[in-house]
């Protein structure tokens, strides 16, 4: 949620706090699950499978097995989605499965061999780690960390383009501290770009984020969100959540508030 807050707090509120918004009497646009979500879930499961095997055995499993694990999870998730919204990069379910194949091979080749874990590590302590912590008396922060290596927090992205996610990974680091777990010295973002089937895979990128900057930005943003929510509960005024009508995502396709009484810019 946090990176979306920087783009448009009101749009983020519609996703994260839709029950509060609708409970105040506002109607929001109905949005299906984006196909990018399904592709991301499959790719993350491929990565989890291969790294779990590496942690327990010391070696990577054959890439074919990793692809099978990811695609199996991808198809399983489709049974849970009410509606799926496709885009021009992934226009069908079959193309999504193909993209998981490509992205899994890239992770297996470009990222997994470089990751080091403590001796006798337990995969559940290092992969797809869900953490939560209380903030004050009436709020909770939670997050799902992709990978914790010996020295780094690794977040894997499979979107068309990479957007800044400093506040998200800073939140993860704050959660580690709140749960009395060791803060990692590095924050690494691995971008496996999702591209059209007919295009050549452009390559994997690894970006390093400044840890203290991410922690600080995340903490102040979280507190701003809490203030905005409290103001909205008290007033019922949509302006409690600052809108950004100049956002590239300001359209009914991407925002549940667009064109509703909750946001009347358009």
Residue pairs with C-beta under 8 A, 6 or more apart in sequence:
1 12
1 15
1 16
1 225
2 167
2 168
2 171
2 218
2 221
2 222
2 225
3 163
3 164
3 165
3 166
3 167
3 168
4 11
4 12
4 15
5 12
5 167
5 221
5 224
5 225
6 164
6 167
6 221
7 244
7 247
7 249
8 242
8 243
8 244
8 247
8 249
8 250
8 255
9 224
9 225
9 228
9 241
9 242
9 243
9 244
10 238
10 241
10 242
10 243
10 244
10 257
10 262
10 263
11 243
11 244
11 247
11 249
11 250
11 254
11 255
11 256
11 257
11 258
11 263
12 225
12 241
13 20
13 21
13 228
13 229
13 232
13 241
14 21
14 28
14 255
14 256
14 257
14 262
15 256
17 229
18 28
18 256
20 229
20 232
20 233
21 28
21 232
21 262
22 28
24 232
24 236
25 236
26 238
26 260
26 261
26 262
27 260
27 261
27 262
28 256
28 257
28 260
28 262
29 252
29 255
29 256
29 257
29 258
29 259
29 260
30 256
31 85
31 256
32 81
32 82
32 83
32 84
32 85
33 81
33 82
33 83
33 84
33 85
34 84
34 85
34 87
35 84
35 85
35 86
35 87
35 90
35 93
35 96
36 87
36 89
36 90
36 158
36 159
36 160
36 194
38 74
38 77
38 78
38 81
38 84
38 96
39 74
39 90
39 96
39 99
39 100
39 103
39 158
39 194
40 158
40 159
41 73
41 74
41 77
42 70
42 71
42 73
42 74
42 77
42 96
42 97
42 100
43 70
43 100
43 103
43 104
43 107
43 156
43 158
43 192
44 70
44 128
44 146
44 156
44 158
45 69
45 70
45 72
45 73
45 74
46 66
46 67
46 69
46 70
46 100
46 103
46 104
46 107
47 66
47 70
47 104
47 107
47 111
47 112
47 146
47 147
47 156
48 69
48 127
48 128
49 61
49 65
49 66
49 69
49 70
50 60
50 61
50 63
50 66
50 104
50 107
50 108
50 112
51 112
51 115
51 117
51 123
51 126
51 127
51 147
52 123
52 127
53 59
53 60
53 61
54 60
54 61
54 112
54 115
54 117
55 117
55 121
55 122
55 123
55 126
55 127
56 123
60 108
60 112
60 113
63 104
63 105
63 108
63 109
66 104
66 108
67 100
67 101
67 104
67 105
70 100
70 104
71 97
71 100
71 101
74 96
74 97
74 100
75 97
78 84
78 93
84 93
85 253
86 92
88 196
89 160
89 194
89 195
89 196
90 96
90 99
90 194
95 197
98 197
99 194
99 195
99 197
102 201
103 158
103 192
103 194
106 192
106 201
106 204
107 156
107 190
107 192
107 204
110 204
111 154
111 156
111 190
111 204
111 206
115 147
115 149
115 154
116 149
116 150
116 151
117 126
117 149
117 150
118 150
125 148
126 147
126 148
126 149
127 146
127 147
127 148
128 144
128 145
128 146
129 144
129 145
129 148
130 142
130 143
130 144
130 145
131 142
131 143
131 145
131 172
131 175
131 176
131 178
131 179
131 181
132 140
132 141
132 142
132 143
132 175
133 140
133 141
133 142
133 174
133 175
133 178
133 179
134 140
135 141
135 222
135 226
136 226
139 226
141 171
141 174
141 175
141 178
141 222
142 175
143 168
143 171
143 172
143 175
145 153
145 155
145 172
145 175
145 176
146 154
146 155
146 156
147 153
147 154
147 155
147 156
148 154
148 184
149 184
151 184
151 185
151 186
152 184
152 185
152 186
152 187
152 188
153 169
153 172
153 173
153 176
153 184
153 186
153 187
153 188
154 188
154 189
154 190
155 165
155 168
155 169
155 172
155 187
155 188
155 189
155 190
156 190
156 192
157 165
157 189
157 190
157 191
157 192
158 191
158 192
158 193
158 194
159 191
159 193
159 194
160 193
160 194
160 195
161 193
162 189
162 191
162 193
162 205
162 207
165 189
166 209
166 213
166 214
166 217
166 218
167 214
167 217
167 218
167 221
168 218
169 187
169 189
169 209
169 214
169 218
170 187
170 213
170 214
170 215
170 216
170 217
170 218
170 219
171 218
171 222
173 183
173 184
173 187
173 211
173 214
173 215
173 218
174 215
174 218
174 219
174 222
176 182
176 183
176 184
177 183
183 211
184 211
185 211
186 208
186 211
187 208
187 209
187 210
187 211
187 214
188 206
188 207
188 208
188 209
189 206
189 207
189 208
189 209
190 204
190 205
190 206
191 204
191 205
191 206
191 207
192 204
193 201
193 202
193 205
195 201
195 202
228 240
228 241
228 242
229 240
231 237
231 240
232 238
232 240
232 241
238 257
238 261
238 262
238 263
243 257
243 263
243 265
244 250
245 265
245 266
249 255
250 258
250 265
250 266
251 258
252 258
252 259
255 263
257 263
258 266
259 266
